[in-house]
Amino acid sequence: MAQFPMKLIRLMAVAWCGFGSLSVGACARHHNSSTTPDPSVSDSTPSSRTPATLRVTNSHWSDVRIYLVRGAMWTRLGLVTTNSTVEFIIPPDLLSGASTITLVADPVAGTGRWTTPLPVVSPGDEFELVVENFLQYSHLVVR
């Protein structure tokens, strides 16, 4: 009877390893290498696959978390440490739809937040946010 729990544990360990390897494979991205873009064809309009980017320069005394808010959904883009600049890609699924997107800079230490609604975002747009030491002086530039 003492061997039954040990066999069950081994069976569960094998099943867990098998499931783990299958789930990692499911997350892999498929890249189609057979189609290469034709460099002779130039399109002056950005394609729908061109991501919008957000460059954040943090001049605040604290590290700052950057979020995009659409409706009730908060999407964390990442963290910008003090006196550094980080470039983020705005997820394309946030660009689709008609609702307003709000940019939030939330210092890790401190009590205030800086927010601003983004203008209409299209693929290929570039935004630059400078988070100042006094949050109310922070500003967003659209390029």
C-alpha positions in Angstrom: 0.0 0.0 0.0 3.0 2.4 0.6 4.0 2.1 -3.1 0.6 3.4 -4.4 1.2 7.0 -3.3 4.7 6.9 -4.8 3.4 5.7 -8.1 0.7 8.3 -8.1 3.3 11.0 -7.4 5.5 9.8 -10.3 2.5 9.6 -12.6 1.5 13.2 -11.7 5.1 14.4 -12.2 5.3 12.9 -15.7 1.9 14.3 -16.6 3.0 17.8 -15.3 6.2 17.7 -17.3 4.4 16.7 -20.4 1.7 19.4 -20.0 4.4 22.0 -19.3 6.3 21.2 -22.5 3.1 21.3 -24.5 2.0 24.6 -23.0 5.4 26.2 -23.8 5.2 25.1 -27.4 1.7 26.6 -27.6 3.1 30.1 -26.7 5.7 30.0 -29.5 5.2 32.4 -32.4 5.2 31.1 -35.9 7.3 33.1 -38.3 6.7 32.5 -42.0 10.1 32.8 -43.6 8.8 32.0 -47.1 7.4 35.4 -47.6 9.9 38.3 -47.7 8.9 41.9 -48.2 9.7 43.3 -51.6 12.0 46.3 -51.0 11.1 47.8 -54.4 7.5 48.4 -53.2 7.4 51.4 -50.9 4.2 52.4 -49.3 4.1 55.8 -47.7 1.2 55.0 -45.4 1.9 53.0 -42.3 0.5 49.5 -42.4 -1.8 48.2 -39.8 1.0 46.0 -38.5 3.3 49.0 -37.8 3.1 49.4 -34.0 2.7 52.7 -32.2 5.5 53.5 -29.8 5.8 55.4 -26.6 9.1 56.7 -25.4 9.2 57.5 -21.7 11.9 59.6 -20.1 11.8 59.5 -16.3 13.1 62.7 -14.5 11.1 61.9 -11.4 12.9 60.9 -8.2 11.1 57.6 -8.1 10.7 54.8 -10.5 7.5 55.1 -12.5 5.1 52.4 -13.7 3.4 53.2 -17.1 -0.1 52.0 -17.8 -2.6 52.4 -20.7 -6.2 52.4 -19.6 -9.1 51.7 -22.0 -12.5 51.6 -20.3 -12.0 49.5 -17.2 -9.0 47.6 -18.6 -5.6 48.6 -17.3 -2.6 47.4 -19.4 0.8 47.8 -17.8 3.5 48.7 -20.3 6.4 48.5 -17.9 8.6 50.3 -15.4 10.9 53.2 -16.1 13.7 53.7 -13.5 14.8 57.1 -12.3 16.8 59.1 -14.8 16.4 56.7 -17.7 14.5 56.4 -21.0 12.6 53.4 -22.1 10.7 52.8 -25.4 7.4 50.8 -25.2 5.3 49.3 -28.0 1.6 50.1 -27.7 -0.3 46.8 -28.1 -2.2 46.8 -31.4 -5.3 45.4 -29.8 -5.6 48.6 -27.8 -5.5 50.6 -31.0 -8.7 49.0 -32.4 -12.0 50.3 -31.2 -13.5 53.7 -30.5 -13.0 54.1 -26.8 -10.6 56.6 -25.3 -7.2 55.5 -24.2 -5.7 57.1 -21.1 -2.0 57.2 -20.3 -1.1 56.9 -16.6 2.3 57.4 -15.0 2.3 56.0 -11.5 5.4 56.6 -9.3 6.3 53.5 -7.2 6.9 55.8 -4.2 4.7 58.7 -3.6 1.0 59.4 -3.7 0.2 61.2 -7.0 -0.4 59.9 -10.5 -0.2 61.7 -13.8 -2.8 61.0 -16.4 -3.7 62.3 -19.8 -6.1 61.0 -22.5 -4.2 60.0 -25.7 -5.2 61.6 -29.0 -6.5 59.2 -31.6 -3.7 56.6 -32.0 -2.9 55.1 -35.3 -0.4 52.4 -36.2 3.0 54.0 -36.6 2.4 56.9 -34.3 5.2 57.9 -31.9 4.6 59.4 -28.5 7.2 60.8 -26.1 6.3 61.2 -22.4 8.6 63.1 -20.1 7.8 62.5 -16.4 9.1 65.5 -14.4 10.1 65.6 -10.8 6.9 67.5 -10.1 4.3 65.3 -11.8 2.0 68.2 -12.8 4.8 69.5 -15.1 5.0 66.2 -17.0 4.1 66.4 -20.7 3.3 64.2 -23.7 4.6 65.0 -27.2 3.1 63.4 -30.4 5.6 63.0 -33.2 
